[in-house]
Amino acid sequence: MNILLTGGAGFIGTHTCVELVAAGHDVIVVDNYVNSQPEALRRVEELCGRKIPAYTFPYAGHHAADLCEHGGGDECRLRRLCRGQKKE
């Protein structure tokens, strides 16, 4: 199953991401990195042994519900919404 994980670079998000990947899910992370660092996702990738697609959601004051309403189910639309700010 494809899972959109908002806040995936934070403490709870990184642990959730590891568990979801271990359970066989494909995870896409969206985070604004206000309370986290991209380095956390690099560590998750090391633990999981694979790349985790991650996008910056640059809009201050928006919530996860806004993201899901406007593009969470479609990765192409998600990319446009996040203005191509994919973290490598």
N, C-alpha and C positions, 0 to 999 in steps of 0.2 A: 504494500500500500504506500502511496505517496503521502507524506506528511509535511505540512507547512508549519514550522516551529518558530513562532515569534519569540524574541528575547533569547534566542538559542545560544548566544555567546556569554550569557550570565551564568551564575553559579548553578541555579536549578536547571536552566536551559541546557547547559553542557552535559550535565548528568543525564537529563532526559534524552538528549540526542544520542549519547552512547548506548543507552538501553534500547532505544528505538532501532538503531542500526543493528544491535546485537539480536534483536527480534526479527530481523530481516526486512525492515521497512526502508524506503528511500526517503531521506530527510532533506528538506530545503530550509535553510535558516534565514530569517530576516531579523535584523537587529539594528538599532540606531547607535549602539556603542556608547550610550550615555553612562551606563553603570557597568561596562564591560570592555574587553579589549579583543581585537581580532586574533591576538596570540592564543586566546583560549580555544578558538576553533581549530587552529593549527595543532594544538595538543590533542583535541578530540580526533582529528584526522589521523594522528600518529597512533592513538589508542585503537581506532577502528580499522586502520590499514587501508583507508580510501579517502578520496576527496569528498568534502561536504559542500555542496553549492550554497553560497552565502551571499546575501544582498544587504546593502545598507538601505534602511528606510529613512530618508533624510528629513521627513516632515515633522517638525516639533509640534506637539499637541495632538497628534493623531493616535488613534488606538488600534489595537489588533482588529476590532470589528470593522473599522474603516478599510483596512488593508484587505480583509477577506471579501468585503462587499465589492471592492473595486478591482480585484484581480487575484485573489488567493487561489482560485481553482485553475488558473491558466498561467503556466510558467512564462509564456511569451508576454502576456499582459502584465504579469508581475515584473518582468524585466523593464517594460516601458514605464510602469508606475515608479519603479525605483531608479529610473533614468540611467540605466546601464551601470550602476555603481556596484558591480559585482566585485567581491573581494576574492582575490586569487590566493 
